[in-house]
Amino acid sequence: MKLFFAPLQGYTDHIYRSIHNEVVGGIDEYFSPFVRCDGGAVRNKDLRDIAPENNCGVNFVPQVIAAGVEELAPLLAVVEQAGYGRIDLNLGCPFPLQTARGRGAAALANPDKVEQMMQELKRHDTLKTSIKMRTGFTSTDEGLTTIVILNNFDLQHITIHPRLGVQQYKGQPDLEAFARLKEASHHPIVYNGDITSTDGIDRIASLFPDLDAIMIGRGLLARPTLAREWREGCERSEGERLATSLEMHRRLYEYACRTLQGDQQVLARMQAFWEYQKPLVDKKVYKRLMKTTSLRNYEEAVRSLE
């Protein structure tokens, strides 16, 4: 079973991906947070994140998000110009800032736009394509309609998160809806959603033994060693997990101090690192890490973890 690291905006940028790959590994493919257009142009921040020189040694796939062909075309152009042969189209983002513009999961409610975007991708035949989607935006019927459209195109795989877009991350994953979409698809299917333990990986692999891969996002942010533990068949202690997180932190902190301006920028980046790892950290220390406004106090809090 292949394991993919899901993209998460504000967390899994190129430096995080590189550090995780070097320190922990166990991941077959890393996906970038979605690249998007603002004001008709691709954001410079996104261009830096997918630049080949920033992703050396990582098996990496750029992901894009678009409301239609007019936004998709320039995104495909920059991915091709960067020399990539793979691209992932996001039809799954549930956040209102994106769905209000017809992007992400909202596209599932507009089959004509999905068809048009797929035709545009087909014209870029140098790019192998995969899709990340929800089971629908407001109903599973939308997801099934999208699957029928996608069956007419050549795809590497389809990643399905078994919630509706309007649910965001509320409620339990709908495995029945996932199974319906999986059975309707002609393509390899990847499962994504609420995997937080090695037992969770085993459960999904047992329920759906013919999956192409399992994609994990928040579970890997909370437990960076998760994929490695599953591959090795040996769970690490909390102390071992914390030691790994501290090594990742050391490298990320050094990079942040070199490249960001001022204490607040550095602290914002590092506090995002700890946000999902709260269970590993003493409550009082976690509060100090998240509330401090100076690097000196932050460094003291980190040292208390070592």
C-alpha positions as CSV (number, residue, x, y, z in Angstrom):
1,M,0.0,0.0,0.0
2,K,1.4,3.4,-1.0
3,L,1.1,6.3,1.5
4,F,0.7,9.9,0.4
5,F,1.2,13.1,2.4
6,A,-1.9,15.3,1.9
7,P,-1.4,19.0,1.3
8,L,-2.4,21.5,4.0
9,Q,-2.4,25.2,3.5
10,G,-0.1,27.0,5.9
11,Y,1.7,23.8,7.1
12,T,3.1,21.5,4.4
13,D,5.2,24.0,2.4
14,H,8.4,23.0,0.6
15,I,10.6,23.3,3.6
16,Y,8.3,21.2,5.8
17,R,8.1,18.5,3.0
18,S,11.8,18.4,2.6
19,I,12.5,18.2,6.3
20,H,9.9,15.5,6.8
21,N,11.3,13.5,3.9
22,E,14.9,13.7,5.3
23,V,14.2,13.1,9.0
24,V,11.3,10.6,8.8
25,G,10.3,9.6,5.3
26,G,8.0,6.6,4.7
27,I,6.0,8.7,2.2
28,D,5.6,7.7,-1.5
29,E,4.4,11.1,-2.7
30,Y,4.1,14.6,-1.2
31,F,1.5,17.0,-2.6
32,S,1.8,20.8,-2.5
33,P,-0.9,23.0,-1.0
34,F,-2.9,24.2,-4.0
35,V,-1.4,26.7,-6.3
36,R,-4.0,29.4,-7.3
37,C,-4.5,32.6,-9.3
38,D,-5.2,35.9,-7.6
39,G,-6.2,38.8,-9.8
40,G,-5.6,36.8,-12.9
41,A,-2.0,35.9,-12.0
42,V,-0.4,32.9,-10.2
43,R,0.7,33.9,-6.7
44,N,4.5,34.4,-6.3
45,K,4.3,32.5,-3.0
46,D,3.0,29.4,-4.8
47,L,5.6,29.6,-7.5
48,R,8.3,29.6,-4.9
49,D,6.7,26.6,-3.2
50,I,6.7,24.4,-6.3
51,A,10.0,25.6,-7.7
52,P,12.1,22.5,-8.6
53,E,15.1,23.8,-6.7
54,N,13.0,23.9,-3.5
55,N,11.8,20.3,-3.9
56,C,15.0,18.4,-4.6
57,G,15.0,14.8,-3.4
58,V,11.3,14.7,-2.7
59,N,8.8,12.7,-4.8
60,F,6.6,15.7,-5.3
61,V,3.3,16.5,-7.1
62,P,2.1,20.1,-7.6
63,Q,-1.6,20.6,-6.8
64,V,-3.7,23.4,-8.4
65,I,-7.2,24.8,-7.7
66,A,-9.4,26.7,-10.2
67,A,-13.0,27.8,-10.7
68,G,-12.8,27.1,-14.4
69,V,-10.6,27.0,-17.5
70,E,-9.8,30.7,-17.4
71,E,-8.0,30.1,-14.0
72,L,-6.7,26.6,-14.8
73,A,-4.9,27.5,-18.1
74,P,-2.2,29.8,-16.5
75,L,-1.7,27.2,-13.6
76,L,-1.0,24.5,-16.1
77,A,1.4,26.7,-17.9
78,V,3.5,27.4,-14.8
79,V,3.6,23.7,-13.8
80,E,4.8,22.8,-17.3
81,Q,7.3,25.6,-17.4
82,A,8.7,24.3,-14.1
83,G,9.4,20.9,-15.8
84,Y,6.9,18.8,-14.0
85,G,5.1,15.8,-15.6
86,R,2.4,15.5,-13.0
87,I,-0.3,17.6,-11.7
88,D,-3.2,17.2,-9.1
89,L,-6.4,19.1,-9.6
90,N,-8.2,20.0,-6.3
91,L,-12.0,19.4,-6.4
92,G,-12.2,18.9,-2.7
93,C,-11.2,22.0,-0.7
94,P,-14.2,22.8,1.5
95,F,-13.3,26.2,2.8
96,P,-15.8,29.0,2.1
97,L,-13.1,31.4,0.8
98,Q,-12.5,29.0,-2.0
99,T,-16.0,27.4,-2.6
100,A,-17.6,30.9,-2.7
101,R,-15.5,31.4,-5.9
102,G,-16.6,28.1,-7.4
103,R,-13.3,26.4,-6.6
104,G,-12.5,23.1,-4.8
105,A,-15.5,21.1,-3.7
106,A,-17.9,23.7,-5.1
107,A,-16.9,22.6,-8.6
108,L,-18.6,19.3,-8.0
109,A,-21.9,21.1,-8.2
110,N,-21.1,22.3,-11.7
111,P,-20.5,19.3,-14.0
112,D,-20.1,21.5,-17.1
113,K,-17.1,23.3,-15.5
114,V,-15.6,20.0,-14.4
115,E,-15.9,18.7,-18.0
116,Q,-14.3,21.9,-19.4
117,M,-11.4,21.7,-17.0
118,M,-10.8,18.1,-17.8
119,Q,-10.8,18.9,-21.5
120,E,-8.2,21.6,-20.9
121,L,-6.1,19.1,-19.0
122,K,-6.4,16.6,-21.8
123,R,-4.9,19.2,-24.2
124,H,-1.8,19.4,-22.0
125,D,-0.9,15.8,-22.8
126,T,2.6,16.2,-21.3
127,L,1.0,16.3,-17.8
128,K,-0.2,13.2,-16.1
129,T,-3.2,14.1,-14.0
130,S,-4.8,13.1,-10.7
131,I,-7.8,14.4,-8.9
132,K,-8.6,15.1,-5.3
133,M,-12.3,15.4,-4.5
134,R,-15.1,15.1,-1.9
135,T,-18.0,12.8,-2.2
136,G,-20.0,15.8,-3.4
137,F,-20.5,19.5,-2.4
138,T,-24.1,19.2,-1.1
139,S,-25.0,15.6,-2.0
140,T,-23.3,12.3,-3.0
141,D,-25.2,12.5,-6.4
142,E,-22.8,15.4,-7.3
143,G,-19.8,13.2,-6.6
144,L,-21.2,10.3,-8.6
145,T,-21.9,12.6,-11.6
146,T,-18.3,13.8,-11.4
147,I,-17.0,10.3,-11.3
148,V,-19.0,9.5,-14.6
149,I,-17.3,12.6,-16.2
150,L,-13.9,11.6,-15.0
151,N,-14.3,8.0,-16.3
152,N,-13.9,9.5,-19.8
153,F,-10.4,10.8,-19.1
154,D,-7.0,9.2,-18.5
155,L,-6.1,9.7,-14.8
156,Q,-3.3,8.5,-12.5
157,H,-5.7,8.2,-9.7
158,I,-8.6,9.8,-7.8
159,T,-8.3,10.7,-4.2
160,I,-11.7,10.7,-2.4
161,H,-12.3,12.3,1.0
162,P,-15.5,10.8,2.3
163,R,-17.3,13.9,3.4
164,L,-19.4,16.5,1.5
165,G,-17.9,19.9,0.9
166,V,-20.5,21.6,3.1
167,Q,-19.5,19.4,6.0
168,Q,-15.9,20.7,5.9
169,Y,-14.4,18.4,8.6
170,K,-17.5,17.9,10.7
171,G,-19.2,14.5,11.3
172,Q,-17.8,11.1,10.6
173,P,-16.3,10.0,7.2
174,D,-19.1,8.4,5.1
175,L,-17.5,5.1,4.1
176,E,-20.7,4.0,2.3
177,A,-20.5,7.0,0.0
178,F,-16.8,6.4,-0.5
179,A,-17.5,2.8,-1.5
180,R,-20.3,4.0,-4.0
181,L,-17.9,6.4,-5.7
182,K,-15.1,3.9,-5.7
183,E,-17.2,1.2,-7.4
184,A,-18.4,3.7,-10.0
185,S,-14.9,4.8,-10.9
186,H,-12.8,3.2,-13.7
187,H,-9.6,4.7,-12.1
188,P,-7.3,3.7,-9.2
189,I,-8.7,5.2,-6.0
190,V,-6.9,6.8,-3.0
191,Y,-8.6,7.1,0.4
192,N,-8.1,10.3,2.4
193,G,-9.7,11.2,5.7
194,D,-9.3,11.0,9.5
195,I,-6.3,8.6,9.6
196,T,-4.5,9.2,12.9
197,S,-3.0,5.8,13.8
198,T,-1.4,2.7,12.4
199,D,-4.6,0.9,13.3
200,G,-6.5,3.4,11.2
201,I,-4.3,2.6,8.2
202,D,-4.9,-1.1,8.7
203,R,-8.6,-0.6,9.0
204,I,-9.0,1.2,5.7
205,A,-6.6,-1.2,4.0
206,S,-8.7,-4.1,5.2
207,L,-12.0,-2.5,4.2
208,F,-10.7,-1.5,0.8
209,P,-7.9,-3.9,-0.1
210,D,-7.7,-2.8,-3.7
211,L,-7.0,0.8,-3.0
212,D,-4.1,2.4,-4.9
213,A,-2.9,4.4,-1.8
214,I,-3.9,6.0,1.4
215,M,-3.4,9.8,1.8
216,I,-2.9,11.2,5.3
217,G,-2.8,14.9,6.2
218,R,-3.6,16.1,9.7
219,G,-2.7,12.7,11.1
220,L,0.9,13.1,9.9
221,L,1.1,16.7,11.2
222,A,0.1,15.4,14.6
223,R,2.3,12.3,14.3
224,P,5.1,12.8,11.7
225,T,6.4,9.3,12.3
226,L,3.0,7.6,11.5
227,A,3.8,6.4,8.0
228,R,7.3,5.2,9.1
229,E,5.8,3.3,12.1
230,W,3.2,1.6,9.9
231,R,5.8,0.5,7.3
232,E,8.1,-0.8,10.0
233,G,5.3,-2.5,11.9
234,C,6.6,-1.0,15.2
235,E,5.0,1.9,17.0
236,R,7.3,4.4,18.6
237,S,7.0,5.7,22.2
238,E,5.8,9.2,22.9
239,G,9.4,10.1,23.8
240,E,10.7,8.8,20.5
241,R,8.0,10.7,18.6
242,L,8.8,13.9,20.5
243,A,12.6,13.4,19.8
244,T,11.7,13.2,16.0
245,S,9.5,16.2,16.2
246,L,12.3,18.2,18.0
247,E,14.8,17.3,15.2
248,M,12.3,18.4,12.6
249,H,11.7,21.6,14.6
250,R,15.4,22.3,14.9
251,R,15.8,22.3,11.1
252,L,12.6,24.2,10.5
253,Y,13.5,26.9,13.1
254,E,16.9,27.4,11.6
255,Y,15.3,27.9,8.2
256,A,12.7,30.3,9.6
257,C,15.3,32.4,11.3
258,R,17.3,32.7,8.1
259,T,14.5,33.5,5.8
260,L,11.7,35.3,7.8
261,Q,11.8,38.9,9.1
262,G,11.2,39.6,12.8
263,D,10.1,37.6,15.8
264,Q,6.4,37.6,14.9
265,Q,6.9,36.0,11.4
266,V,9.2,33.3,12.9
267,L,6.9,32.6,15.8
268,A,3.8,32.3,13.5
269,R,5.6,29.7,11.4
270,M,6.8,27.7,14.4
271,Q,3.6,27.8,16.3
272,A,1.9,26.3,13.2
273,F,4.4,23.4,13.5
274,W,3.3,22.7,17.1
275,E,-0.4,23.3,16.6
276,Y,-1.2,19.7,15.7
277,Q,1.3,18.1,18.1
278,K,-0.4,19.4,21.3
279,P,-0.9,15.9,22.8
280,L,2.9,15.3,22.8
281,V,3.7,18.5,24.8
282,D,3.2,19.3,28.4
283,K,0.2,21.6,28.7
284,K,2.1,24.4,30.4
285,V,4.9,24.2,27.9
286,Y,2.5,24.2,25.0
287,K,0.8,27.3,26.3
288,R,4.2,29.0,26.5
289,L,5.1,28.0,23.0
290,M,1.8,29.3,21.6
291,K,1.5,32.5,23.7
292,T,5.0,33.9,23.7
293,T,5.8,37.0,21.7
294,S,9.6,36.8,21.9
295,L,12.1,34.3,20.4
296,R,14.1,34.2,23.6
297,N,11.1,32.9,25.6
298,Y,10.1,30.6,22.8
299,E,13.6,29.0,22.7
300,E,13.5,28.5,26.5
301,A,10.2,26.7,26.2
302,V,11.6,24.4,23.5
303,R,14.6,23.6,25.6
304,S,12.3,22.5,28.4
305,L,11.1,19.7,26.0
306,E,14.5,18.3,25.3
